[in-house]
Amino acid sequence: MKGKTFYLLTYGCQMNVYDSRLIAEILSKNGYKEIKDENKADIIIMNTCSVRKHAEQRVVGRTGDLQRLREDNPDLIIGLVGCMAQNLIDTKEKIKGVDFMVGPDNYRELPKIIKGNQTTATAGCHFVPNQKYKTGLELYEGVYANQDNKVSAFVPVMRGCENFCTYCIVPYVRVGLQMRPQKDILKEVEGLLKKGIKEIILLGQSVNEYDNNKVDFPGILKMVSETSVARLGFFTSHPYYTTQKLIDVIAEGENIYKWIHLPLQSGSNQILKKMNRKYTKEKYMELICNTREKIPNISITTDIIVGFPGETDEDFQETIEVMKEIHFDFAYMFKYSDRERTAAYNLKPKIPEPVKTKRLSELIDIQHKIIHIKNEQLIGTTQEVLVQYKGRKNNVWRGKTKQNEIVVVEGKTLPGEIVKVKISSLKGWTPYGVITDKRK
Ligand code: SF4
């Protein structure tokens, strides 16, 4: 075995966060030891994201910085895994200073790859071909992620995506749509609960699309809600697959977050069509109305892309109108990022960068005001908060309300406890409060 210790660096989405813990478990079972100091590691693995160009540029920059460590440790191995690695493997591009690249379906091969690996100094970068397993789910067989958070854990219910939204590279790098067996999901959940985990977030690129011909996603959500889990959520859902049955399960589950993430992406029907999002603005608004009618206090969060090819000022105004009408509780807002291999890459006209920047800042401004108004309404209310971790000051903690909203709380408690908190003020838009009681 060439190296003994490894350091993991994670970029991108929640699925990557989970996958990194899976990698940690696979390597630990093979005799490697995870450390938290990159300067002392024999192997550095970067779990990468390919969704935006900026995310890739950060990885290239970081790879360059890490080369300084080779001066003290010429045997250092640096590997790229994840979506960007798969994209580079497929397009046969190499990055200087990387010893191996492995895509998201091949993590079980990592011990073998590392053992047989030579550093770039002698071998050049080693591509691991995208060896496909039978179903893609063999990745999980007999191995459960080594979660390092004591309160909260992600549990994937599926891998891959076949929706082919035209701006998204995920269907090219996480090929195929694989449903994880129901009993496997439950086994992982029960194992986590035995370890004291309080919050579980079910994961999938389009999680509510889950259907294994016997059970659909509302069925999986209900099944997990019937365990002893204190808080349960899911991420990220697609509006097209959001059914009344799913809304009913959220409404009925006492331990299910009253929160749903529904990426709108654009408020213009012509842009939604070009994005291949499978819904119109009207359908989306109807879904929001139905959801709020059934669960009046539900928190609705979203993703929005500005500057998609062909987005006119009128299209952008439509997005603003929808935002002002819906009043999202939170929004992740991005400028469109051109990705080779996607259908949108060939769409024209491209929107100039300064126009995208202006639109984004206008949108952010509006959304921030909405959040501020919404959070001001929390002042004076009492919320049930799951305490997640300690803040910087003594007796100050960060936690989540039943709407999955982050709040800062003061008082005597511990991570994992559910406490009653009276919200007294906002700092920025973050609600602050004092613990008034403990639920357990
Ligand atoms: S649903 Fe669309 S945006 Fe989400 S991962 Fe699939 S293709 Fe990408």
Boltz pocket constraint, residues with backbone or C-beta under 6 A from the ligand:
constraints:
  - pocket:
      binder: B
      contacts: [[A, 161], [A, 162], [A, 163], [A, 164], [A, 165], [A, 168], [A, 169], [A, 170], [A, 171], [A, 205], [A, 206], [A, 238]]
      max_distance: 6.0
